[in-house]
Amino acid sequence: MAGNRLDQWQVEYNSGIPVYRQIINHVCATVATGVFKSGDQLPTIRALSERLNVNPNTVAKAYRELELKGIIVSERGSGSFIQAQPPATTPAPGVREKKNKFKNLYHRLLADAASSGLTERELLSFIKERNTSTL
């Protein structure tokens, strides 16, 4: 069960990133890194809300958004599961696939930054500073 993979993760209340977004970012990062695999079951909304000490509505909001993004699928009475990824139809990724890869990478980066106490604003400021210093 994927819930065991959340045992050491903590919400960063002072990160500037909403808690529901941190949940989304963490799940996306663990999927992108292969920690969560297709078919893995996520903890129930109640279990995760108790584990993270957050309101169940916050977890429900994160799960709804993850489902809308196609990252998880919820089955009434069974739980929420990591969505199976359709096989790639072409070996070379297209524009949409590249955007999805960048999006997943960005979510992983945000989750890692938040776990280190950095805000998205600080991260973007560093990237902009770094970009202008290399020109």
OpenMM code with the backbone's topology and positions (N, CA, C; nanometers):
from openmm import Vec3, app, unit

residues = "MET ALA GLY ASN ARG LEU ASP GLN TRP GLN VAL GLU TYR ASN SER GLY ILE PRO VAL TYR ARG GLN ILE ILE ASN HIS VAL CYS ALA THR VAL ALA THR GLY VAL PHE LYS SER GLY ASP GLN LEU PRO THR ILE ARG ALA LEU SER GLU ARG LEU ASN VAL ASN PRO ASN THR VAL ALA LYS ALA TYR ARG GLU LEU GLU LEU LYS GLY ILE ILE VAL SER GLU ARG GLY SER GLY SER PHE ILE GLN ALA GLN PRO PRO ALA THR THR PRO ALA PRO GLY VAL ARG GLU LYS LYS ASN LYS PHE LYS ASN LEU TYR HIS ARG LEU LEU ALA ASP ALA ALA SER SER GLY LEU THR GLU ARG GLU LEU LEU SER PHE ILE LYS GLU ARG ASN THR SER THR LEU".split()
positions = [
    Vec3(0.0845, -0.1191, 0.0000),
    Vec3(0.0000, 0.0000, 0.0000),
    Vec3(0.0881, 0.1242, 0.0000),
    Vec3(0.0515, 0.2227, -0.0787),
    Vec3(0.1305, 0.3447, -0.0934),
    Vec3(0.1328, 0.4272, 0.0333),
    Vec3(0.0366, 0.4092, 0.1217),
    Vec3(0.0318, 0.4870, 0.2448),
    Vec3(0.1576, 0.4753, 0.3281),
    Vec3(0.2219, 0.3591, 0.3256),
    Vec3(0.3455, 0.3406, 0.4014),
    Vec3(0.4549, 0.4331, 0.3521),
    Vec3(0.4464, 0.4757, 0.2289),
    Vec3(0.5475, 0.5640, 0.1711),
    Vec3(0.5270, 0.7091, 0.2138),
    Vec3(0.4177, 0.7374, 0.2848),
    Vec3(0.3914, 0.8723, 0.3337),
    Vec3(0.4302, 0.8882, 0.4801),
    Vec3(0.4759, 0.7813, 0.5431),
    Vec3(0.4994, 0.7836, 0.6872),
    Vec3(0.5995, 0.8876, 0.7335),
    Vec3(0.7002, 0.9186, 0.6554),
    Vec3(0.8019, 1.0125, 0.6989),
    Vec3(0.7819, 1.1527, 0.6423),
    Vec3(0.6777, 1.1728, 0.5649),
    Vec3(0.6515, 1.3023, 0.5044),
    Vec3(0.5728, 1.3905, 0.6003),
    Vec3(0.6096, 1.5169, 0.6086),
    Vec3(0.5419, 1.6123, 0.6951),
    Vec3(0.4951, 1.7321, 0.6139),
    Vec3(0.3843, 1.7904, 0.6543),
    Vec3(0.3341, 1.9128, 0.5927),
    Vec3(0.4173, 2.0293, 0.6458),
    Vec3(0.4527, 2.1201, 0.5573),
    Vec3(0.5284, 2.2402, 0.5943),
    Vec3(0.4300, 2.3564, 0.6016),
    Vec3(0.3861, 2.3897, 0.7221),
    Vec3(0.2838, 2.4930, 0.7384),
    Vec3(0.3364, 2.6333, 0.7075),
    Vec3(0.4661, 2.6559, 0.7186),
    Vec3(0.5238, 2.7881, 0.6967),
    Vec3(0.5864, 2.8031, 0.5580),
    Vec3(0.5585, 2.7113, 0.4683),
    Vec3(0.6231, 2.7144, 0.3375),
    Vec3(0.5612, 2.8146, 0.2411),
    Vec3(0.4402, 2.8591, 0.2694),
    Vec3(0.3715, 2.9471, 0.1759),
    Vec3(0.2935, 2.8712, 0.0708),
    Vec3(0.3064, 2.7395, 0.0676),
    Vec3(0.2330, 2.6553, -0.0271),
    Vec3(0.1143, 2.5953, 0.0470),
    Vec3(-0.0083, 2.6114, -0.0062),
    Vec3(-0.1252, 2.5552, 0.0609),
    Vec3(-0.1078, 2.4050, 0.0851),
    Vec3(-0.1652, 2.3589, 0.1953),
    Vec3(-0.1486, 2.2188, 0.2346),
    Vec3(-0.2006, 2.1249, 0.1269),
    Vec3(-0.3155, 2.1555, 0.0667),
    Vec3(-0.3683, 2.0658, -0.0366),
    Vec3(-0.2710, 2.0574, -0.1540),
    Vec3(-0.2055, 2.1694, -0.1872),
    Vec3(-0.1085, 2.1723, -0.2973),
    Vec3(0.0149, 2.0900, -0.2596),
    Vec3(0.0555, 2.0954, -0.1314),
    Vec3(0.1694, 2.0142, -0.0875),
    Vec3(0.1383, 1.8654, -0.1029),
    Vec3(0.0157, 1.8273, -0.0725),
    Vec3(-0.0245, 1.6872, -0.0883),
    Vec3(-0.0169, 1.6480, -0.2357),
    Vec3(-0.0712, 1.7331, -0.3215),
    Vec3(-0.0671, 1.7077, -0.4659),
    Vec3(0.0777, 1.6974, -0.5134),
    Vec3(0.1599, 1.7934, -0.4731),
    Vec3(0.3006, 1.7939, -0.5149),
    Vec3(0.3732, 1.6687, -0.4676),
    Vec3(0.3455, 1.6270, -0.3449),
    Vec3(0.4136, 1.5088, -0.2914),
    Vec3(0.3729, 1.3826, -0.3683),
    Vec3(0.2443, 1.3689, -0.3945),
    Vec3(0.1983, 1.2512, -0.4696),
    Vec3(0.2570, 1.2539, -0.6106),
    Vec3(0.2530, 1.3705, -0.6755),
    Vec3(0.3100, 1.3819, -0.8111),
    Vec3(0.4586, 1.3482, -0.8118),
    Vec3(0.5301, 1.3978, -0.7106),
    Vec3(0.6740, 1.3714, -0.7033),
    Vec3(0.7019, 1.2235, -0.6828),
    Vec3(0.6235, 1.1592, -0.5978),
    Vec3(0.6481, 1.0173, -0.5730),
    Vec3(0.6092, 0.9311, -0.6923),
    Vec3(0.5099, 0.9772, -0.7691),
    Vec3(0.4748, 0.9050, -0.8923),
    Vec3(0.5864, 0.9247, -0.9949),
    Vec3(0.6312, 1.0498, -1.0094),
    Vec3(0.7343, 1.0810, -1.1091),
    Vec3(0.8660, 1.0099, -1.0797),
    Vec3(0.8981, 0.9899, -0.9537),
    Vec3(1.0235, 0.9240, -0.9184),
    Vec3(1.0099, 0.7722, -0.9117),
    Vec3(0.8882, 0.7222, -0.9318),
    Vec3(0.8675, 0.5780, -0.9310),
    Vec3(0.8438, 0.5180, -0.7942),
    Vec3(0.8324, 0.6017, -0.6913),
    Vec3(0.8041, 0.5507, -0.5569),
    Vec3(0.6620, 0.4947, -0.5537),
    Vec3(0.5669, 0.5714, -0.6084),
    Vec3(0.4312, 0.5211, -0.6266),
    Vec3(0.4236, 0.4633, -0.7663),
    Vec3(0.3663, 0.3486, -0.7770),
    Vec3(0.3533, 0.2821, -0.9064),
    Vec3(0.2059, 0.2652, -0.9403),
    Vec3(0.1800, 0.2418, -1.0665),
    Vec3(0.0440, 0.2208, -1.1129),
    Vec3(-0.0241, 0.1128, -1.0299),
    Vec3(-0.1430, 0.1442, -0.9809),
    Vec3(-0.2191, 0.0477, -0.9023),
    Vec3(-0.1975, 0.0574, -0.7527),
    Vec3(-0.0941, 0.1312, -0.7073),
    Vec3(-0.0731, 0.1481, -0.5637),
    Vec3(-0.1922, 0.2201, -0.5031),
    Vec3(-0.2341, 0.1754, -0.3857),
    Vec3(-0.3469, 0.2376, -0.3184),
    Vec3(-0.2982, 0.3474, -0.2260),
    Vec3(-0.3647, 0.4619, -0.2329),
    Vec3(-0.3342, 0.5726, -0.1434),
    Vec3(-0.4108, 0.5526, -0.0132),
    Vec3(-0.3659, 0.6166, 0.0935),
    Vec3(-0.4420, 0.6080, 0.2185),
    Vec3(-0.5806, 0.6698, 0.2004),
    Vec3(-0.6740, 0.6296, 0.2832),
    Vec3(-0.8058, 0.6916, 0.2781),
    Vec3(-0.7925, 0.8384, 0.3164),
    Vec3(-0.8925, 0.9150, 0.2806),
    Vec3(-0.8916, 1.0575, 0.3148),
    Vec3(-0.8789, 1.0745, 0.4658),
    Vec3(-0.9553, 0.9992, 0.5398),
    Vec3(-0.9513, 1.0099, 0.6864),
    Vec3(-0.8139, 0.9703, 0.7404),
    Vec3(-0.7585, 0.8610, 0.6902),
    Vec3(-0.6281, 0.8147, 0.7403),
    Vec3(-0.5188, 0.9176, 0.7120),
    Vec3(-0.5177, 0.9741, 0.5917),
    Vec3(-0.4143, 1.0720, 0.5586),
    Vec3(-0.4344, 1.2019, 0.6361),
    Vec3(-0.5597, 1.2419, 0.6544),
    Vec3(-0.5844, 1.3651, 0.7308),
    Vec3(-0.5383, 1.3479, 0.8753),
    Vec3(-0.5599, 1.2303, 0.9329),
    Vec3(-0.5124, 1.2043, 1.0697),
    Vec3(-0.3605, 1.1967, 1.0735),
    Vec3(-0.3018, 1.1317, 0.9740),
    Vec3(-0.1560, 1.1173, 0.9674),
    Vec3(-0.0865, 1.2514, 0.9557),
    Vec3(-0.1427, 1.3427, 0.8742),
    Vec3(-0.0813, 1.4737, 0.8516),
    Vec3(-0.1353, 1.5805, 0.9463),
    Vec3(-0.2372, 1.5430, 1.0251),
    Vec3(-0.3006, 1.6358, 1.1186),
    Vec3(-0.3595, 1.7571, 1.0445),
    Vec3(-0.4348, 1.7280, 0.9376),
    Vec3(-0.5018, 1.8320, 0.8596),
    Vec3(-0.6494, 1.7960, 0.8465),
    Vec3(-0.7290, 1.8924, 0.8051),
    Vec3(-0.8718, 1.8726, 0.7865),
    Vec3(-0.8959, 1.7718, 0.6735),
    Vec3(-0.9899, 1.6788, 0.6920),
    Vec3(-1.0203, 1.5824, 0.5859),
    Vec3(-1.0612, 1.6492, 0.4543),
    Vec3(-1.1252, 1.7667, 0.4613),
    Vec3(-1.1636, 1.8377, 0.3392),
    Vec3(-1.0417, 1.8799, 0.2577),
    Vec3(-0.9311, 1.9077, 0.3256),
    Vec3(-0.8071, 1.9448, 0.2572),
    Vec3(-0.7551, 1.8271, 0.1756),
    Vec3(-0.7555, 1.7100, 0.2365),
    Vec3(-0.7107, 1.5891, 0.1660),
    Vec3(-0.8068, 1.5564, 0.0519),
    Vec3(-0.9364, 1.5705, 0.0769),
    Vec3(-1.0360, 1.5425, -0.0275),
    Vec3(-1.0155, 1.6350, -0.1468),
    Vec3(-0.9848, 1.7626, -0.1202),
    Vec3(-0.9606, 1.8585, -0.2282),
    Vec3(-0.8385, 1.8166, -0.3105),
    Vec3(-0.7325, 1.7753, -0.2425),
    Vec3(-0.6117, 1.7298, -0.3123),
    Vec3(-0.6418, 1.6059, -0.3966),
    Vec3(-0.7145, 1.5097, -0.3397),
    Vec3(-0.7477, 1.3882, -0.4135),
    Vec3(-0.8342, 1.4189, -0.5356),
    Vec3(-0.9308, 1.5131, -0.5209),
    Vec3(-1.0152, 1.5500, -0.6351),
    Vec3(-0.9301, 1.6086, -0.7480),
    Vec3(-0.8367, 1.6967, -0.7115),
    Vec3(-0.7526, 1.7576, -0.8147),
    Vec3(-0.6615, 1.6529, -0.8792),
    Vec3(-0.6078, 1.5622, -0.7992),
    Vec3(-0.5236, 1.4553, -0.8540),
    Vec3(-0.6041, 1.3675, -0.9498),
    Vec3(-0.7304, 1.3466, -0.9167),
    Vec3(-0.8150, 1.2664, -1.0052),
    Vec3(-0.8448, 1.3418, -1.1346),
    Vec3(-0.8704, 1.4720, -1.1246),
    Vec3(-0.8950, 1.5530, -1.2447),
    Vec3(-0.7731, 1.5561, -1.3360),
    Vec3(-0.6541, 1.5509, -1.2769),
    Vec3(-0.5304, 1.5513, -1.3551),
    Vec3(-0.4987, 1.4142, -1.4123),
    Vec3(-0.5760, 1.3123, -1.3722),
    Vec3(-0.5533, 1.1775, -1.4231),
    Vec3(-0.4408, 1.1035, -1.3527),
    Vec3(-0.3994, 1.1527, -1.2370),
    Vec3(-0.2899, 1.0892, -1.1637),
    Vec3(-0.3421, 0.9754, -1.0772),
    Vec3(-0.4623, 0.9946, -1.0218),
    Vec3(-0.5228, 0.8876, -0.9428),
    Vec3(-0.6621, 0.8596, -0.9961),
    Vec3(-0.7148, 0.7476, -0.9567),
    Vec3(-0.8526, 0.7114, -0.9868),
    Vec3(-0.9144, 0.6657, -0.8548),
    Vec3(-1.0349, 0.7152, -0.8272),
    Vec3(-1.1044, 0.6781, -0.7044),
    Vec3(-1.2185, 0.5843, -0.7380),
    Vec3(-1.2273, 0.4783, -0.6605),
    Vec3(-1.3342, 0.3806, -0.6794),
    Vec3(-1.4155, 0.3774, -0.5516),
    Vec3(-1.5403, 0.4162, -0.5620),
    Vec3(-1.6269, 0.4231, -0.4450),
    Vec3(-1.6278, 0.2892, -0.3709),
    Vec3(-1.5984, 0.2961, -0.2436),
    Vec3(-1.5971, 0.1757, -0.1612),
    Vec3(-1.4649, 0.1002, -0.1631),
    Vec3(-1.3775, 0.1328, -0.2571),
    Vec3(-1.2495, 0.0623, -0.2668),
    Vec3(-1.1307, 0.1503, -0.2319),
    Vec3(-1.1402, 0.2803, -0.2604),
    Vec3(-1.0305, 0.3712, -0.2294),
    Vec3(-0.9779, 0.4427, -0.3525),
    Vec3(-0.8633, 0.5059, -0.3342),
    Vec3(-0.7980, 0.5809, -0.4415),
    Vec3(-0.6682, 0.5117, -0.4784),
    Vec3(-0.6421, 0.5044, -0.6082),
    Vec3(-0.5277, 0.4310, -0.6604),
    Vec3(-0.4520, 0.5161, -0.7610),
    Vec3(-0.3222, 0.4920, -0.7706),
    Vec3(-0.2418, 0.5567, -0.8729),
    Vec3(-0.2908, 0.5059, -1.0077),
    Vec3(-0.3174, 0.5991, -1.0985),
    Vec3(-0.3725, 0.5668, -1.2298),
    Vec3(-0.2677, 0.4989, -1.3173),
    Vec3(-0.3099, 0.3967, -1.3877),
    Vec3(-0.2214, 0.3316, -1.4844),
    Vec3(-0.1943, 0.4280, -1.5984),
    Vec3(-0.0708, 0.4389, -1.6365),
    Vec3(-0.0342, 0.5276, -1.7471),
    Vec3(-0.0497, 0.4529, -1.8784),
    Vec3(-0.1142, 0.5156, -1.9757),
    Vec3(-0.1279, 0.4488, -2.1054),
    Vec3(0.0091, 0.4352, -2.1716),
    Vec3(0.0296, 0.3288, -2.2448),
    Vec3(0.1591, 0.3118, -2.3119),
    Vec3(0.1808, 0.4212, -2.4158),
    Vec3(0.3051, 0.4617, -2.4304),
    Vec3(0.3388, 0.5652, -2.5279),
    Vec3(0.3162, 0.5107, -2.6682),
    Vec3(0.2553, 0.5929, -2.7524),
    Vec3(0.2269, 0.5486, -2.8884),
    Vec3(0.3455, 0.5720, -2.9809),
    Vec3(0.4302, 0.6697, -2.9473),
    Vec3(0.5479, 0.6973, -3.0285),
    Vec3(0.6689, 0.7072, -2.9380),
    Vec3(0.7861, 0.6668, -2.9860),
    Vec3(0.9039, 0.6727, -2.9019),
    Vec3(0.9485, 0.8155, -2.8687),
    Vec3(0.9290, 0.9094, -2.9598),
    Vec3(0.9700, 1.0481, -2.9360),
    Vec3(0.8543, 1.1247, -2.8728),
    Vec3(0.8796, 1.1876, -2.7570),
    Vec3(0.7707, 1.2589, -2.6917),
    Vec3(0.7311, 1.3829, -2.7709),
    Vec3(0.6011, 1.4086, -2.7768),
    Vec3(0.5495, 1.5262, -2.8443),
    Vec3(0.5460, 1.6446, -2.7497),
    Vec3(0.4879, 1.7499, -2.7953),
    Vec3(0.4810, 1.8726, -2.7163),
    Vec3(0.4026, 1.8494, -2.5868),
    Vec3(0.2919, 1.7808, -2.5963),
    Vec3(0.2093, 1.7563, -2.4779),
    Vec3(0.2843, 1.6729, -2.3741),
    Vec3(0.3540, 1.5712, -2.4199),
    Vec3(0.4292, 1.4865, -2.3284),
    Vec3(0.5418, 1.5652, -2.2615),
    Vec3(0.6069, 1.6524, -2.3390),
    Vec3(0.7129, 1.7347, -2.2817),
    Vec3(0.6576, 1.8270, -2.1748),
    Vec3(0.5418, 1.8868, -2.2026),
    Vec3(0.4800, 1.9748, -2.1037),
    Vec3(0.4470, 1.8972, -1.9766),
    Vec3(0.3958, 1.7758, -1.9928),
    Vec3(0.3646, 1.6933, -1.8762),
    Vec3(0.4896, 1.6584, -1.7972),
    Vec3(0.5992, 1.6291, -1.8683),
    Vec3(0.7250, 1.5985, -1.7996),
    Vec3(0.7755, 1.7201, -1.7233),
    Vec3(0.7686, 1.8384, -1.7872),
    Vec3(0.8106, 1.9613, -1.7191),
    Vec3(0.7215, 1.9894, -1.5982),
    Vec3(0.5928, 1.9658, -1.6140),
    Vec3(0.4991, 1.9886, -1.5042),
    Vec3(0.5308, 1.8967, -1.3868),
    Vec3(0.5536, 1.7688, -1.4154),
    Vec3(0.5882, 1.6744, -1.3092),
    Vec3(0.7206, 1.7119, -1.2428),
    Vec3(0.8179, 1.7514, -1.3236),
    Vec3(0.9472, 1.7936, -1.2707),
    Vec3(0.9307, 1.9152, -1.1805),
    Vec3(0.8492, 2.0102, -1.2246),
    Vec3(0.8249, 2.1310, -1.1463),
    Vec3(0.7585, 2.0971, -1.0127),
    Vec3(0.6597, 2.0066, -1.0155),
    Vec3(0.5928, 1.9660, -0.8916),
    Vec3(0.6905, 1.8962, -0.7964),
    Vec3(0.7785, 1.8139, -0.8517),
    Vec3(0.8801, 1.7480, -0.7679),
    Vec3(0.9721, 1.8517, -0.7059),
    Vec3(1.0141, 1.9487, -0.7877),
    Vec3(1.1021, 2.0542, -0.7404),
    Vec3(1.0347, 2.1348, -0.6295),
    Vec3(0.9074, 2.1683, -0.6483),
    Vec3(0.8337, 2.2420, -0.5452),
    Vec3(0.8217, 2.1607, -0.4163),
    Vec3(0.7948, 2.0326, -0.4306),
    Vec3(0.7822, 1.9477, -0.3118),
    Vec3(0.9156, 1.9387, -0.2382),
    Vec3(1.0245, 1.9218, -0.3117),
    Vec3(1.1566, 1.9167, -0.2489),
    Vec3(1.1914, 2.0496, -0.1834),
    Vec3(1.1592, 2.1598, -0.2511),
    Vec3(1.1869, 2.2922, -0.1954),
    Vec3(1.1062, 2.3140, -0.0680),
    Vec3(0.9780, 2.2780, -0.0718),
    Vec3(0.8921, 2.2955, 0.0456),
    Vec3(0.9421, 2.2125, 0.1632),
    Vec3(0.9891, 2.0916, 0.1359),
    Vec3(1.0396, 2.0072, 0.2449),
    Vec3(1.1692, 2.0621, 0.3033),
    Vec3(1.2342, 2.1531, 0.2289),
    Vec3(1.3561, 2.2178, 0.2788),
    Vec3(1.3275, 2.3560, 0.3368),
    Vec3(1.1990, 2.3917, 0.3426),
    Vec3(1.1614, 2.5196, 0.4001),
    Vec3(1.1667, 2.6363, 0.3033),
    Vec3(1.1742, 2.6077, 0.1750),
    Vec3(1.1788, 2.7141, 0.0743),
    Vec3(1.0413, 2.7329, 0.0122),
    Vec3(1.0088, 2.8569, -0.0193),
    Vec3(0.8808, 2.8845, -0.0833),
    Vec3(0.8961, 2.8833, -0.2340),
    Vec3(0.7844, 2.8757, -0.3028),
    Vec3(0.7866, 2.8791, -0.4491),
    Vec3(0.8442, 3.0124, -0.4964),
    Vec3(0.8083, 3.1202, -0.4273),
    Vec3(0.8585, 3.2524, -0.4649),
    Vec3(1.0115, 3.2581, -0.4545),
    Vec3(1.0669, 3.2023, -0.3461),
    Vec3(1.2127, 3.2002, -0.3296),
    Vec3(1.2789, 3.1172, -0.4387),
    Vec3(1.2178, 3.0048, -0.4709),
    Vec3(1.2714, 2.9177, -0.5745),
    Vec3(1.2721, 2.9886, -0.7102),
    Vec3(1.1602, 3.0529, -0.7453),
    Vec3(1.1524, 3.1241, -0.8724),
    Vec3(1.2497, 3.2418, -0.8766),
    Vec3(1.2659, 3.3098, -0.7652),
    Vec3(1.3607, 3.4203, -0.7577),
    Vec3(1.5030, 3.3706, -0.7836),
    Vec3(1.5374, 3.2565, -0.7243),
    Vec3(1.6705, 3.1981, -0.7455),
    Vec3(1.6902, 3.1614, -0.8926),
    Vec3(1.5889, 3.1013, -0.9528),
    Vec3(1.5996, 3.0602, -1.0932),
    Vec3(1.6173, 3.1825, -1.1826),
    Vec3(1.5394, 3.2870, -1.1581),
    Vec3(1.5521, 3.4086, -1.2382),
    Vec3(1.6900, 3.4713, -1.2198),
    Vec3(1.7362, 3.4748, -1.0951),
    Vec3(1.8701, 3.5308, -1.0670),
    Vec3(1.9787, 3.4497, -1.1371),
    Vec3(1.9676, 3.3191, -1.1287),
    Vec3(2.0634, 3.2287, -1.1909),
    Vec3(2.0625, 3.2450, -1.3429),
    Vec3(1.9423, 3.2586, -1.3992),
    Vec3(1.9274, 3.2733, -1.5436),
    Vec3(1.9905, 3.4022, -1.5933),
    Vec3(1.9739, 3.5123, -1.5217),
    Vec3(2.0304, 3.6386, -1.5651),
    Vec3(2.1818, 3.6432, -1.5433),
    Vec3(2.2320, 3.5691, -1.4452),
    Vec3(2.3764, 3.5703, -1.4202),
    Vec3(2.4531, 3.4868, -1.5211),
    Vec3(2.3841, 3.3978, -1.5932),
    Vec3(2.4527, 3.3132, -1.6923),
    Vec3(2.4446, 3.3706, -1.8326),
    Vec3(2.3691, 3.4798, -1.8491),
    Vec3(2.3561, 3.5393, -1.9838),
    Vec3(2.4728, 3.6230, -2.0207),
] * unit.nanometer
topology = app.Topology()
chain = topology.addChain("A")
for resn in residues:
    res = topology.addResidue(resn, chain)
    for name in ("N", "CA", "C"):
        topology.addAtom(name, app.Element.getBySymbol(name[0]), res)
